[in-house]
Amino acid sequence: MGFLDFFRPLKSLKQARWRELGAYTAVFSPFGRDIWRSDLVRSCIRAISEHTSKANAVSSKPEIAQLLNTKPNMYMNGKDFLTKIRNWLEVKNTAFIYINREPLTAKVLGFYPVPYESFEGIEAEGELFIKFYFAGNSERQLILPWADLAVMRKDYYSSDIWGDDNGAILEKLDIINTADQGVANAVKSTANLRGILKSTKAMLKREDIKEQQQQFIEDYMNLSNNAGIASLDASMDFQPIKMEPIVADSSLVKEYRDDVFRYFGVNDKILMSSYNEDEMEAFYEARIEPFLVALGTELTRKVFSDRELALKNYIIYESNRIGYASNKTKLNMIQLVDRGILTPNELRQVFNLAPYDGGDEFIRRLDTMPTGEKSDEEGTD
């Protein structure tokens, strides 16, 4: 069963193209080439999405959190769900999550990232809908109500509905790709013996020249000639041609690569997992935490009704940033347990250990009791 087969598209509606504020036309198509094909881009996005996928959903309604963390839809677990959304957001700059509800009770049954090729905003019966188009066939369309779509946007500027495209980085990616091809071509061109084979025999027929050339190639320019030495008689002379292909300056290519790193907010240490605690903390606060805040806020406002929001229902995503700390730092946190700041189970979670019964109770050393309390050792008059 495919994604489109799972849903029943809305019945035929009288449609008109949605007009945004300022008469902006709400039609979106991804700009230019697919940046996902770049190994550098994919490495950057992989680092971002892998760290994002460690987050855990928490909700005032435990069944919603359970759904998001274990089986948000029929295709994904909670980690895959976060990875898919983050990848889609970084590549397309706009990610839609369809909230599938039970028709009669409006109970949430699942959360589905929408794998669109392009989309447009349409108006039907006075409401905003999004018409999605899918790759491979213009007939593959799906219309979903805006009220049931949680939307994540990056570079949110021009449109009310989507984030601007990644056109700003395409030129740099093209230059890097050209430089990579230049290196590959240089290796290929210098891997072969090139030169002019000259015969001292006068007035050879064209067929004889071709025969001499072919014989030389077969004898000396093949893998079986392990010695790399060619011998000729006095009737032939080989003059090699020195090939020196020009490739892009390595420092210039590095600068372009750094531009891509800056665009996605990563660096070599993040990609190679050689970061220290401070570097990981900075990366988390800049690239992971804002996404988790936005996702929790957007799901909260789209999952719950106005009445439920008034009753303080919520969905948030938590990520244990202490998990990035060194073991030495983690061990120093033991003092936070015996001072009643963390429970034993919260500390065990930092070490990826399972909780134990009774570990959710706060404990405190006897010499750290609150001011004003008297210990049993203090006498009375």
C-alpha positions as CSV (number, residue, x, y, z in Angstrom):
1,M,0.0,0.0,0.0
2,G,1.5,3.3,-1.0
3,F,1.2,6.7,0.7
4,L,-1.5,8.0,-1.6
5,D,-3.5,4.7,-1.4
6,F,-3.7,5.1,2.4
7,F,-5.6,8.3,2.3
8,R,-8.9,9.1,0.7
9,P,-8.5,12.5,-1.1
10,L,-11.2,15.0,-0.4
11,K,-14.2,15.0,-2.7
12,S,-14.2,17.3,-5.6
13,L,-14.3,20.8,-4.3
14,K,-14.8,24.1,-6.0
15,Q,-11.3,25.3,-5.9
16,A,-9.6,28.7,-6.3
17,R,-5.9,29.5,-6.0
18,W,-5.2,30.8,-2.5
19,R,-3.9,34.4,-2.4
20,E,-1.7,35.4,0.5
21,L,-1.2,38.7,2.1
22,G,0.2,41.2,-0.5
23,A,-1.4,39.1,-3.3
24,Y,1.5,36.6,-3.1
25,T,0.6,33.5,-5.3
26,A,0.8,30.4,-3.1
27,V,2.4,28.0,-5.6
28,F,5.6,26.3,-4.7
29,S,8.1,24.2,-6.7
30,P,11.6,23.2,-5.5
31,F,14.3,25.4,-7.0
32,G,16.9,24.0,-9.3
33,R,18.7,20.7,-8.7
34,D,18.4,18.3,-5.9
35,I,20.9,19.2,-3.3
36,W,20.4,15.8,-1.6
37,R,22.6,14.3,-4.4
38,S,25.7,16.2,-3.0
39,D,27.7,14.0,-0.7
40,L,28.8,17.1,1.2
41,V,25.2,18.3,1.7
42,R,24.1,14.8,2.7
43,S,26.9,14.5,5.3
44,C,25.9,17.8,6.8
45,I,22.2,16.9,6.9
46,R,22.9,13.4,8.3
47,A,24.8,14.9,11.3
48,I,21.9,17.3,12.0
49,S,19.1,14.7,11.6
50,E,20.9,12.0,13.6
51,H,21.3,14.2,16.6
52,T,17.7,15.5,16.2
53,S,16.4,11.9,16.2
54,K,17.6,11.4,19.7
55,A,14.8,13.6,21.1
56,N,11.8,12.2,23.0
57,A,8.2,13.4,22.8
58,V,6.5,14.4,26.0
59,S,2.8,15.3,26.1
60,S,0.1,16.1,28.6
61,K,-1.8,13.2,27.0
62,P,0.5,10.2,27.4
63,E,-1.2,8.4,24.5
64,I,0.0,11.1,22.1
65,A,3.6,10.9,23.4
66,Q,3.4,7.1,23.1
67,L,2.3,7.4,19.5
68,L,5.0,9.9,18.5
69,N,7.8,7.9,20.2
70,T,6.9,4.4,19.1
71,K,4.7,4.3,16.0
72,P,3.7,7.7,14.6
73,N,2.5,5.9,11.4
74,M,2.5,2.6,9.7
75,Y,5.9,3.1,8.1
76,M,8.1,4.6,10.9
77,N,9.2,4.5,14.5
78,G,9.8,7.6,16.5
79,K,13.4,8.0,15.5
80,D,12.7,7.5,11.8
81,F,9.9,10.0,12.1
82,L,12.2,12.7,13.4
83,T,14.9,11.8,10.9
84,K,12.5,12.0,8.0
85,I,11.1,15.4,9.0
86,R,14.5,16.9,9.6
87,N,15.9,15.6,6.3
88,W,12.9,16.9,4.4
89,L,13.1,20.3,6.1
90,E,16.8,20.7,5.3
91,V,16.4,19.7,1.7
92,K,13.1,21.3,0.8
93,N,13.0,24.0,3.5
94,T,9.3,23.1,4.1
95,A,8.1,19.9,5.7
96,F,4.4,19.0,6.1
97,I,3.1,16.5,8.7
98,Y,-0.4,15.2,8.1
99,I,-2.3,14.5,11.3
100,N,-4.6,11.5,10.6
101,R,-7.7,11.6,12.8
102,E,-10.6,9.2,13.4
103,P,-13.5,10.9,11.5
104,L,-16.1,10.7,14.3
105,T,-14.1,11.3,17.5
106,A,-11.2,13.3,16.0
107,K,-8.9,11.0,17.9
108,V,-5.3,11.2,16.5
109,L,-4.4,7.9,14.7
110,G,-1.1,8.9,13.2
111,F,1.4,11.4,12.0
112,Y,2.6,11.2,8.3
113,P,5.4,13.3,6.8
114,V,4.1,14.2,3.3
115,P,6.6,13.3,0.5
116,Y,5.6,15.9,-2.0
117,E,7.3,17.0,-5.2
118,S,5.5,20.4,-5.2
119,F,2.4,21.9,-3.8
120,E,0.1,24.9,-4.0
121,G,-2.4,26.6,-1.6
122,I,-6.0,26.5,-2.7
123,E,-9.2,27.9,-1.3
124,A,-12.3,25.8,-1.0
125,E,-15.5,26.6,0.9
126,G,-13.7,29.5,2.5
127,E,-10.9,27.4,4.0
128,L,-7.3,26.9,3.1
129,F,-6.2,23.5,1.6
130,I,-2.9,22.3,0.3
131,K,-2.8,20.4,-3.0
132,F,0.2,18.2,-3.2
133,Y,1.8,16.9,-6.4
134,F,4.0,13.8,-6.3
135,A,7.0,12.6,-8.3
136,G,6.5,10.6,-11.5
137,N,3.0,11.5,-12.5
138,S,1.1,14.8,-12.6
139,E,-2.1,12.9,-11.9
140,R,-0.8,11.9,-8.4
141,Q,-2.4,14.6,-6.3
142,L,-3.7,14.9,-2.8
143,I,-5.7,17.7,-1.2
144,L,-5.4,18.0,2.6
145,P,-6.9,20.6,4.9
146,W,-4.5,23.2,6.4
147,A,-6.0,22.5,9.8
148,D,-4.7,18.9,9.7
149,L,-1.2,19.8,8.6
150,A,1.6,20.7,10.9
151,V,4.2,22.7,9.0
152,M,7.9,23.1,9.6
153,R,9.7,25.9,7.7
154,K,13.2,27.1,7.3
155,D,14.3,30.5,5.9
156,Y,10.7,31.6,6.5
157,Y,10.5,34.9,4.6
158,S,8.7,35.4,1.3
159,S,5.6,33.3,1.8
160,D,3.0,32.8,4.5
161,I,2.9,29.1,3.8
162,W,6.5,27.8,3.0
163,G,10.1,28.6,3.6
164,D,12.3,30.0,0.8
165,D,14.4,27.5,-1.2
166,N,18.0,26.6,-1.1
167,G,19.0,28.5,-4.2
168,A,21.6,30.5,-2.2
169,I,23.9,27.5,-1.9
170,L,23.5,26.0,-5.4
171,E,26.3,28.0,-7.0
172,K,28.8,26.9,-4.4
173,L,27.7,23.3,-4.7
174,D,28.2,23.5,-8.5
175,I,31.7,24.8,-8.1
176,I,32.6,22.1,-5.7
177,N,31.2,19.5,-8.1
178,T,33.1,20.9,-10.9
179,A,36.3,20.8,-8.8
180,D,35.7,17.2,-7.9
181,Q,35.2,16.3,-11.6
182,G,38.4,18.1,-12.4
183,V,40.4,16.0,-10.0
184,A,38.8,12.8,-11.4
185,N,39.6,13.8,-15.0
186,A,43.1,14.7,-14.0
187,V,43.6,11.2,-12.5
188,K,42.2,9.6,-15.6
189,S,44.2,11.6,-18.1
190,T,47.6,11.1,-16.3
191,A,47.0,7.4,-15.7
192,N,47.6,6.6,-19.4
193,L,50.8,6.8,-21.5
194,R,50.3,9.5,-24.1
195,G,52.7,10.4,-26.9
196,I,53.5,10.2,-30.6
197,L,54.8,7.0,-32.2
198,K,57.1,8.0,-35.1
199,S,58.4,5.5,-37.7
200,T,61.7,6.1,-39.6
201,K,60.4,4.1,-42.5
202,A,59.5,6.4,-45.4
203,M,56.1,6.6,-47.1
204,L,54.2,4.0,-45.0
205,K,50.7,3.2,-46.1
206,R,47.9,4.4,-43.8
207,E,47.0,0.8,-43.0
208,D,50.6,0.1,-41.9
209,I,50.7,3.2,-39.6
210,K,47.5,2.0,-37.9
211,E,48.9,-1.5,-37.5
212,Q,52.1,-0.2,-35.9
213,Q,50.1,2.0,-33.5
214,Q,47.8,-0.9,-32.5
215,Q,50.7,-3.3,-32.0
216,F,52.4,-0.7,-29.7
217,I,49.3,-0.3,-27.7
218,E,48.7,-4.0,-27.3
219,D,52.3,-4.7,-26.3
220,Y,53.0,-1.8,-23.9
221,M,49.8,0.0,-22.9
222,N,47.9,-2.7,-21.1
223,L,47.7,-4.0,-17.5
224,S,49.9,-7.1,-18.3
225,N,52.9,-4.9,-18.8
226,N,53.8,-4.8,-15.1
227,A,57.4,-3.6,-15.6
228,G,56.3,-0.4,-17.2
229,I,59.1,-0.6,-19.8
230,A,58.8,-0.4,-23.6
231,S,61.5,-1.4,-26.1
232,L,61.6,-0.3,-29.7
233,D,63.8,-1.1,-32.7
234,A,65.5,1.5,-34.8
235,S,62.6,1.8,-37.1
236,M,60.4,3.5,-34.5
237,D,60.7,6.4,-32.1
238,F,58.2,7.2,-29.3
239,Q,58.0,10.8,-28.0
240,P,55.8,11.1,-24.8
241,I,53.6,14.1,-24.3
242,K,53.6,15.4,-20.8
243,M,50.1,16.1,-19.5
244,E,49.7,18.5,-16.6
245,P,45.9,19.0,-16.0
246,I,44.9,22.1,-14.1
247,V,42.8,21.5,-11.0
248,A,41.2,24.0,-8.6
249,D,43.3,25.3,-5.8
250,S,42.7,23.3,-2.7
251,S,42.5,26.3,-0.4
252,L,39.7,27.7,-2.7
253,V,37.8,24.5,-2.7
254,K,38.1,24.3,1.1
255,E,36.6,27.8,1.4
256,Y,33.7,26.7,-0.7
257,R,33.2,23.7,1.5
258,D,33.3,25.9,4.6
259,D,30.6,28.0,3.0
260,V,28.4,24.9,2.8
261,F,29.2,24.1,6.4
262,R,28.3,27.6,7.5
263,Y,25.0,27.4,5.5
264,F,24.0,24.2,7.4
265,G,25.6,25.2,10.7
266,V,28.0,22.3,11.0
267,N,31.7,21.8,10.8
268,D,34.2,19.0,10.4
269,K,34.2,18.1,14.1
270,I,30.5,17.6,14.1
271,L,30.6,15.5,11.0
272,M,33.5,13.4,12.3
273,S,32.2,13.2,15.9
274,S,35.4,14.6,17.3
275,Y,33.7,17.5,19.1
276,N,34.2,18.3,22.8
277,E,31.4,19.2,25.3
278,D,31.4,22.9,24.6
279,E,31.3,22.4,20.8
280,M,28.5,20.0,21.1
281,E,26.6,22.3,23.4
282,A,26.9,25.1,20.9
283,F,25.8,22.9,18.0
284,Y,22.8,21.7,20.1
285,E,21.7,25.2,21.0
286,A,22.0,26.5,17.5
287,R,20.8,23.6,15.3
288,I,18.9,21.0,17.4
289,E,17.0,22.9,20.1
290,P,15.3,25.5,17.9
291,F,13.9,22.7,15.7
292,L,12.6,20.7,18.7
293,V,10.9,23.8,20.1
294,A,9.3,24.6,16.7
295,L,8.1,21.0,16.2
296,G,6.6,20.8,19.7
297,T,4.9,24.1,19.3
298,E,3.5,23.4,15.9
299,L,2.2,19.9,16.8
300,T,0.6,21.4,20.0
301,R,-1.4,24.0,18.1
302,K,-2.5,21.6,15.3
303,V,-3.2,18.5,17.4
304,F,-5.3,20.1,20.2
305,S,-8.5,22.1,19.8
306,D,-8.8,25.7,21.2
307,R,-10.6,24.2,24.3
308,E,-7.8,21.7,24.9
309,L,-5.2,24.4,24.5
310,A,-7.0,26.5,27.1
311,L,-6.7,23.6,29.4
312,K,-2.9,23.7,29.0
313,N,-2.5,20.6,26.8
314,Y,0.9,20.4,25.2
315,I,3.5,18.4,23.1
316,I,7.2,19.1,23.6
317,Y,10.3,17.3,22.5
318,E,13.1,16.8,25.0
319,S,16.7,15.9,24.2
320,N,19.1,14.9,26.9
321,R,21.9,17.3,26.1
322,I,23.9,16.0,29.1
323,G,24.3,12.8,27.1
324,Y,26.9,14.6,25.0
325,A,29.0,15.2,28.1
326,S,32.2,13.3,29.0
327,N,32.0,10.5,31.5
328,K,34.0,12.6,33.9
329,T,31.3,15.3,33.7
330,K,28.6,12.8,34.1
331,L,30.2,11.3,37.2
332,N,30.4,14.7,38.8
333,M,26.6,14.8,38.5
334,I,26.3,12.3,41.3
335,Q,26.4,15.2,43.8
336,L,23.2,16.5,42.1
337,V,21.4,13.4,43.2
338,D,22.4,13.4,46.8
339,R,21.4,17.1,47.0
340,G,17.9,16.4,45.7
341,I,18.3,18.1,42.3
342,L,18.1,14.9,40.2
343,T,16.5,11.6,41.0
344,P,18.6,8.4,40.7
345,N,16.7,7.3,37.6
346,E,17.3,10.7,35.9
347,L,21.1,10.2,36.5
348,R,20.8,6.6,35.2
349,Q,19.2,7.9,32.0
350,V,22.3,10.1,31.4
351,F,24.3,6.9,31.4
352,N,21.7,5.1,29.2
353,L,20.8,2.7,32.0
354,A,17.4,1.4,32.7
355,P,15.4,2.9,35.6
356,Y,14.7,0.9,38.8
357,D,11.8,0.8,41.1
358,G,12.0,3.6,43.7
359,G,14.5,5.5,41.6
360,D,12.1,8.3,40.9
361,E,12.2,9.5,44.5
362,F,14.4,12.4,45.4
363,I,17.1,11.7,48.0
364,R,19.2,14.1,50.1
365,R,22.3,13.9,52.2
366,L,21.6,14.6,55.9
367,D,24.1,17.5,55.9
368,T,22.1,19.3,53.2
369,M,18.7,19.7,54.8
370,P,16.7,22.9,54.2
371,T,17.5,26.0,56.3
372,G,15.3,26.1,59.4
373,E,15.0,22.4,59.8
374,K,16.7,20.8,62.8
375,S,18.2,17.3,62.8
376,D,17.5,14.7,65.4
377,E,21.0,15.2,66.8
378,E,20.2,18.7,67.9
379,G,19.1,18.6,71.5
380,T,16.1,20.4,73.0
381,D,16.2,22.6,76.2
